[in-house]
Amino acid sequence: MDRVRWGIIGCGDVTEKKSGPAFRKARGSELVAVMRRDGERARDYARRHGVPRWYDDADRLIADPEVDALYIATPPATHAEYIRRVAAAGKPIYCEKPLGTGYAQSREAVDLCAAAGVPLHVAYYRRGMEKYRKARALLQEGAIGAVRHVHVSLHAPPVGPDERGDLPWRVRSEHSGGGLILDVGSHGLDLLDYFFGPLADVHGLSSNQGGLYEVEDMVTGTWIHESGVHGTGSWCFTAEREEDFIHVYGTGGRMSFSVLDVAGPITVQGARGEEQLLFEPPEHVQQPLIQMVTDDLLGLDTSPSTGASALRTDRVLEELRRGA
């Protein structure tokens, strides 16, 4: 196989710019079909993005003999069922994160794909971006000495109902599995796993302080990485203003950067003063990882974001949210 022909299940907002066009632009990759339950919207997406075929039925897309691999871009509550269907067809999967609405569901998905011999990759796309790969390399090279402690903080003003009076699906447990930490907070936790290895001895507290919806809006936690690095974190989604950073403290300095602002700098403070490293984010933020996943399927590279690594992040999220 010299190329991967992709199909997309669920062509919603995330696929408009972040991911969808990347399947056409990546080397060795081709986007040949999309699916959405609303057929008119599926047809409109296909027309606007130059996709040859569209479906309003997932099973027809999965069975398409000209589709080699599937990208699942639906809300988390539907991931497990689509993963089951695609794995039964023996086709590789690239799935949005988190894998499921809880650790048990994600564990089942990973085990199912392993038993079927189906590659499973997950859209923790910061693992593929130059900015975060550089941060990891600097830490491994000892740019701030031996790392002792990492702190992640994500605070944001509350979200409210849309123009129809409906709450966003990301804060409705029947769709997301929990609060916003699962959607936006998971990126930072996955990066910590990528930088310092698996998180162990995780302890968390969670509650709903704002009363704006039923799921948790405040989470705090502590942990120790298997590498020995200590970690702390706070995620508050009823704050007055936005705050988004990871601070890494070492024996020879400190490194700081934003998780969600992919265009923001990496700041390194050490014996030689302060240095800021700037990066140009890709037009489609998932394209670097999609390229790696495509190359992995073609036997040319190894993807850094797999079902196994995503499952570790899902376990940490569940342990932090105990009592939610």
Secondary structure, DSSP 8 states (H G I E B T S, - for coil): ---EEEEEE--SHHHHTTSTTHHHHSTTEEEEEEE-SSHHHHHHHHHHHT-SEEES-HHHHHH-TT--EEEE-S-GGGHHHHHHHHHHTT--EEE-SSSSSSHHHHHHHHHHHHHHT--EEE--GGGGSHHHHHHHHHHHTTTTSSEEEEEEEEE-------TTS---GGG-HHHHSSSHIIIIIHHHHHHHHHHH--EEEEEEEEE--S-SSSS--EEEEEEEETTS-EEEEEEESS-SS-EEEEEEEETTEEEEE-SS-TTS-EEEEETTEEEEE-----SSTTHHHHHHHHHHHTTS---S-BHHHHHHHHHHHHHHTTT-
